[in-house]
Amino acid sequence: AFNLNHTWQLGEAGANVVMNANYILYDNERLQDVETDFFSNNGVLFRENSFFTKANQSSDIAAFQLDFSIPALSGMIETGAKFSTIDTQSGLHFFDTNTGNTEFNSALSDSFLYEESIYAAYFSYSADWDSWSLNACLRGEQTDVQGDSRSLGVVNNQNYFELFPALSLEHNANDNNSYGFSYSRSISRPRYEALNPFRYFVNEFNFSDGNPNLIPAIDTKYTLSYTYKNHLFFELYYWNTDNPLSLIAFQNNQARTLQSLDVNLIREYQYSFDVVYA
């Protein structure tokens, strides 16, 4: 991993420019050798199974970010832009070794190519007055994704633009009481490992599959808060997630298999009222 960071001070008022660049090389290889013996209740061996897998993943990740901070309008204005990209190639080769020979199984092998580019920009303003404090931000992201599963013949292209506003407002009524409201919209992208359409085995009947068709989850949260004497905290919030990412198990009674699959759920939401004393 390589990082380059530099800050330019602009005058004496506190304005600055920050440049941040990152480059990551990732190379991973996983070998799996599984042998399973099946015994009857009286301890007699009646079946054997064995296989071997070799998985590899190579990724190039680069990111460049430029941020500006400018004191203005009795507060601080911040704005910036970021570009990040990933190019990853991964594969899994499955070999049956039941017969004592190593036989390649093309049905359980795959090669997966994945490219992702994200273009983002934001603008924020924060300020503190006598009894009020404000923080407002708007971020926009353009995402371009292409995933290609060679053996499955699945090509997943995604191109989308999303806006992510955030607002936080707090009022200190007096030394003992303060009130707050916040709103935010954010994104949670799938793990790269979850996008790989490979099958990883615990044994021949228990395995997990990736899903190249996963899409990001979008979180929206509203919060009302009240603080008494800076010791007693009350918080009421509603949190909604569209297309939440999850791992679900599917049981096939006929084949006697248990499959864990990365999926997008339709919706997930929470209502909560928290009381904390510190």
C-alpha positions in Angstrom: 0.0 0.0 0.0 1.3 3.4 -0.9 0.0 6.8 0.4 0.9 10.4 -0.5 -0.5 13.3 1.4 0.2 17.0 1.2 -1.4 20.1 2.7 -1.1 23.6 1.4 -1.9 26.5 3.8 -3.6 29.4 2.1 -3.0 32.6 4.0 -3.4 33.1 7.7 -7.2 32.8 7.9 -7.2 29.0 8.2 -7.9 28.1 4.6 -6.1 25.0 3.2 -6.0 22.5 0.5 -5.3 18.8 1.2 -4.3 16.3 -1.4 -4.4 12.5 -0.6 -3.5 9.7 -3.0 -3.5 6.0 -2.4 -2.5 2.9 -4.4 -3.0 -0.6 -3.1 -1.8 -3.9 -4.6 -3.6 -6.9 -3.3 -2.7 -10.5 -4.2 -4.3 -13.5 -2.4 -4.3 -17.2 -2.9 -6.4 -19.8 -1.0 -5.9 -23.5 -1.2 -8.5 -25.9 0.2 -8.1 -29.7 0.6 -11.2 -31.4 2.0 -11.6 -35.1 2.9 -14.9 -36.3 4.4 -15.6 -39.7 5.9 -19.2 -40.9 6.6 -19.8 -43.5 9.3 -22.9 -45.4 10.3 -24.2 -45.4 13.9 -22.0 -48.4 14.7 -18.9 -46.7 13.4 -18.6 -48.5 10.1 -17.2 -46.4 7.2 -19.7 -46.4 4.3 -18.7 -43.4 2.1 -15.8 -41.1 1.4 -15.5 -37.8 -0.5 -12.5 -35.6 -1.3 -11.8 -32.5 -3.4 -9.2 -29.8 -3.8 -9.7 -26.1 -4.7 -7.3 -23.3 -5.6 -8.6 -19.7 -5.5 -6.7 -16.6 -6.4 -7.5 -12.9 -6.5 -5.4 -10.0 -7.8 -6.6 -6.4 -7.3 -5.3 -2.9 -8.2 -6.9 -0.2 -6.2 -6.2 3.6 -6.6 -7.8 6.6 -5.1 -7.2 10.4 -5.4 -8.8 13.0 -3.3 -8.6 16.8 -3.1 -10.2 18.8 -0.3 -10.6 22.6 0.3 -11.4 24.2 3.7 -12.3 27.9 3.7 -13.5 30.0 6.7 -16.5 32.0 5.5 -20.0 33.1 6.5 -19.1 32.9 10.2 -18.3 29.3 9.8 -16.3 26.8 7.7 -17.0 25.8 4.1 -15.5 22.5 2.9 -15.6 21.1 -0.6 -13.7 18.5 -2.5 -13.7 15.7 -5.1 -12.5 12.1 -5.1 -11.9 9.4 -7.7 -11.4 5.8 -6.9 -11.0 2.7 -9.1 -10.5 -1.0 -8.7 -9.5 -3.6 -11.2 -9.6 -7.1 -9.9 -9.2 -10.6 -11.5 -10.1 -13.7 -9.6 -10.5 -17.3 -10.2 -11.4 -20.6 -8.6 -10.4 -24.1 -9.8 -12.1 -27.1 -8.5 -10.6 -30.6 -8.6 -12.2 -33.9 -7.7 -9.8 -36.3 -6.0 -12.3 -39.1 -5.1 -10.7 -41.6 -7.4 -7.2 -41.0 -6.3 -6.5 -38.9 -9.4 -6.9 -35.1 -9.6 -9.7 -34.3 -12.1 -10.6 -30.8 -13.1 -14.3 -30.0 -12.6 -15.3 -27.1 -14.9 -18.9 -26.9 -13.6 -17.6 -25.8 -10.2 -14.7 -23.6 -11.5 -14.9 -20.0 -12.7 -13.0 -16.8 -13.6 -14.3 -13.4 -12.6 -13.3 -10.0 -13.8 -14.5 -6.9 -11.9 -14.0 -3.2 -12.6 -15.4 -0.3 -10.5 -15.0 3.5 -10.8 -16.5 6.0 -8.4 -16.5 9.8 -9.1 -17.6 11.8 -6.0 -17.8 15.5 -5.0 -19.2 17.2 -1.9 -19.9 20.6 -0.4 -20.4 21.2 3.3 -21.0 24.2 5.7 -20.6 24.2 9.5 -21.1 27.0 12.0 -21.6 27.6 15.7 -23.5 30.5 17.1 -24.4 31.5 20.7 -26.9 28.6 21.2 -27.1 27.0 17.8 -24.8 24.7 15.8 -25.3 23.6 12.2 -23.6 21.1 9.9 -25.0 20.7 6.4 -23.5 18.6 3.6 -24.3 17.4 0.1 -22.3 14.6 -1.7 -22.9 13.3 -5.2 -21.5 10.0 -6.5 -21.4 8.5 -10.0 -20.6 4.8 -10.0 -19.7 2.6 -13.0 -19.4 -1.1 -12.4 -18.7 -4.0 -14.8 -18.5 -7.6 -13.6 -17.9 -10.6 -15.9 -18.3 -14.2 -14.8 -16.7 -16.2 -17.6 -18.1 -19.7 -16.8 -21.6 -18.5 -15.7 -21.9 -16.1 -18.7 -23.1 -13.4 -16.3 -22.2 -9.8 -17.1 -23.3 -7.3 -14.5 -23.1 -3.6 -15.6 -24.2 -0.9 -13.2 -24.2 2.8 -13.9 -25.9 5.1 -11.4 -25.8 8.6 -9.8 -26.9 9.2 -6.2 -27.1 12.2 -4.0 -26.3 11.9 -0.2 -27.5 14.9 1.8 -26.7 15.2 5.6 -28.0 17.8 8.1 -27.3 18.2 11.8 -28.9 21.0 13.9 -28.4 21.4 17.7 -29.8 24.0 20.1 -28.4 24.6 23.6 -31.4 26.1 25.4 -29.4 26.7 28.6 -26.7 25.0 30.7 -28.9 22.0 31.4 -30.9 21.3 28.3 -30.0 20.8 24.6 -32.0 19.5 21.7 -30.9 18.1 18.3 -32.1 16.9 15.0 -30.1 15.1 12.3 -30.8 13.5 8.9 -28.4 11.5 6.7 -28.5 9.4 3.6 -25.5 7.1 2.9 -24.5 4.1 0.8 -23.1 0.6 1.7 -21.5 -1.2 -1.2 -21.0 -5.0 -1.4 -17.7 -6.6 -0.3 -15.6 -7.6 -3.3 -15.5 -11.1 -2.0 -19.3 -11.3 -1.9 -19.4 -10.3 -5.6 -17.2 -13.3 -6.6 -19.6 -16.0 -8.0 -17.5 -18.8 -6.5 -18.5 -21.6 -4.2 -16.5 -22.2 -1.0 -17.0 -25.5 0.7 -17.1 -26.5 4.4 -17.8 -30.0 3.0 -19.7 -31.2 0.0 -23.1 -30.5 1.7 -22.3 -27.2 3.3 -21.1 -24.3 1.1 -21.3 -20.6 0.4 -21.8 -18.7 -2.9 -21.0 -15.2 -4.0 -23.4 -13.1 -6.0 -22.2 -10.9 -8.9 -25.6 -9.3 -9.2 -25.5 -7.5 -5.8 -26.3 -3.8 -5.7 -25.5 -1.2 -3.0 -27.7 -0.6 0.0 -29.0 2.9 0.7 -29.4 4.0 4.3 -31.6 6.9 5.5 -31.7 7.9 9.1 -33.7 10.5 11.1 -32.8 11.3 14.7 -34.3 13.5 17.4 -32.1 13.9 20.6 -32.3 15.6 24.0 -29.6 16.0 26.5 -30.0 16.9 30.2 -27.1 18.3 32.2 -24.7 16.5 29.8 -25.3 13.3 31.7 -28.7 12.0 30.6 -29.2 11.4 26.8 -32.4 10.6 25.0 -32.4 9.6 21.3 -35.4 8.7 19.1 -34.5 7.6 15.5 -35.9 5.9 12.4 -33.5 4.0 10.2 -34.5 2.7 6.8 -32.4 0.6 4.4 -33.3 -0.1 0.8 -31.7 -3.3 -0.7 -29.9 -4.2 2.5 -27.0 -6.7 2.0 -27.4 -9.9 3.9 -26.2 -13.6 4.0 -29.1 -16.1 3.8 -29.0 -19.8 4.3 -31.0 -22.1 2.0 -31.7 -25.7 3.0 -32.3 -28.3 0.3 -33.8 -31.4 2.0 -33.7 -33.6 -1.1 -30.0 -32.9 -1.9 -29.2 -32.6 1.8 -27.3 -29.3 1.2 -27.0 -26.1 3.1 -26.2 -23.1 0.9 -25.2 -19.6 2.2 -25.8 -16.9 -0.4 -25.0 -13.2 -0.4 -28.2 -11.4 -1.4 -30.0 -8.0 -1.4 -33.1 -8.0 0.8 -36.0 -5.8 -0.2 -36.1 -3.5 2.8 -34.9 -3.2 6.4 -36.0 -0.6 9.0 -35.6 0.2 12.7 -37.5 2.3 15.2 -35.5 3.0 18.4 -35.7 5.0 21.6 -32.5 5.0 23.6 -31.8 6.3 27.0 -28.2 6.6 28.2 -26.8 7.9 31.5 -23.1 8.7 31.6 
